[in-house]
């Protein structure tokens, strides 16, 4: 493939890369907007591993297909053309890198998360476990869960807002 101004591949790749950049930007904005609320759920390392997957996929494809193949850095090994050999190298690298990222992501997804309690608008607890609403001076303070680990974080969702209490 030649990298010339009259080749449509360059323009399609530029449009695709700009679209990918806007998508990644939107993803980062959503991540930063919800970071405080989801911090107890180990949100940051999960998102970082996902972003690394996206960046590895895009950046290595750019380097191999737009730089190494057109300059002749990838040799021609019959019966494989340089383009096919480059794809074999690219996919082998990505397989190894994504395997490592999967192991890291699995570690973070298996970490314990706080107990999630959902309250209906009238203050009734919606969960199977025995839960007792805590009130202070007649105002709702939180929920005590029987059988829950003492001192552990308790996340209460009230009217769509997530509040963290430790009781």
Secondary structure, 3 states (H helix, E strand, C coil): CCCCCCCHHHHHHHHHHHHHHHHHHHHHHHHHHHCCCCHHHCHHHHHHHHHHHHHHHHHHHHHHHHHHHHHCCCCCECCECHHHHHHHHHHHHHHHHHHHHHHHHHHHHCCCCCEEEEECCCCCECCCCCEEEEEECCEEEEEEECCCCCCCCEEEEECCEEEEECC
